[in-house]
Amino acid sequence: MGYLRRLPRFDYLAPRTVDEACSALAERRGDARLFAGGTDLVLQMKRREITPRAIIGLKGVASLSVIRSQAGGIAIGAMTTFGAIESSPLIREKHDFLCETAAGIGSPEIRAVATVGGNLSGALPCADFPAPLMTLGAIVRLRSVRGERALALEDFFMGFAETAAAPDEILTEIELPSRPGFSAGAYVKFHDRHAMDMTTTGVAAFVTWDRARGLIGDVRIALSVSGPVPLRVKNAEAALRGRRLTEEALVEAGLLACREAQPRASWRAREEFRRELIGVLTQRALRQAGEKARVAAERGNA
Amino acid sequence: MKHLSPVSLKVNGDAYELSIPAWRTLLEVLREDLSLTGTKRSCQEGQCGACTVLLDGRAIYSCLFLAVEAQGKEILTIEGLARSAGALDPIQKAFVETGAVQCGFCTPGLVLAAKSFLDENPFPSEEEVRRATVGHLCRCTGYFQIIEAVLAAARERAGKGAQL
């Protein structure tokens, strides 16, 4: 980590529409960076970790910060801030755990500026939002002058700070499919302080209850800071489908999850500690999401 | 490369026409071009909260925000808070009265964060005040007086509201 200096020089482009932003990015291919909230990028530039010749500021592209209902699900504009997610009635109604996850990021000052698109596109292992979105089967929309394509969020992360977006593509929207009945999610994380801290490890779980049989129907589990990219732990998921929500099942899922993870050692935590955390947090996330889904099924509240 | 761009900023109700490069942060422009030094420069990496200002009523860290991107928004700094009230704002008064100010370096940021928070949430619990101020470091008070000041300001503002 370099020391902080004033920002390096750059050209600043301020498109007003997605089309303008795509053209700007295509023209300046290779030497421009998209600039969303900027809470990460300003720091990286002050440290001279990156020195783009131009930045393309997206704050003026109003269409990118819209949250809307879509085909029973929700579409979230990439420039939506965590503050807006936290207080979105639409998101709270369908996926209240996303609001809680947003509220747990940084401070109110950071959340007023930092965006979900920036959190995904930065592709840093410590980002909190990818894992919960992955458990919901999120799709990301990418636009460029060449056209538009959609990609499962699971296939978006390629490595540390690396995504599947081509150099001329802009992440415009995150789509959440309609929520199945009797389902609930949870995201639990461990960090040293209760705020303003990087996550040591986090686990998201999304459980759909099989009402007829009183068992776990479908389940998805995704981990943060447990490898170079956020990852689904599919062995743990498979072990839980069709099971009762018992301590034994949770412990088994936790063990499988920490075996599938690829955590690294850092000053925050040794690899062994992260693995242990993954086991414990997986149980907690599953217990929270599973209980909520079960209660919803018993009460008949889809 | 053309570096200087015309930038119009509205700060504390006053309009400013500036000619500045895009790589300058809002913090730098407030302090160095407008001489509004009530906004403090400290960590410059979004950890300490000393540089907090309000942008359309919401608290942000001015050290992480480009001045060009603050165009078209209402910026409020600590200088504007006292002026608009004619006297000290109830939050400032509460900070003074509860001993929440010692060296004073974190105070402008905390007062503005408290304003943004209380405008949204006029009847907060202590826990909510603690969560609202997590993004601010204070090396003197130990935070207890600050939390108390924000709660006292909330009571004062609620009392005033009831009278109106």
Interface residues (C-beta under 8 A of the other chain):
Chain A: L4 R6 L7 P8 R9 F10 D11 Y12 A14 G38 T39 V42 L43 K46 I55 G57 K59 G83 G106 S107 P108 E109 I110 A112 V113 H194 A195 M196
Chain B: M1 H3 S5 P21 A22 W23 R24 T25 E28 Q44 E45 G46 Q47 G49 T52 L55 R58 A59 I60 Y61 C63 L64 F65 L66 V68 E69 A113 S116 F117 R131 A132 V134 G135 H136
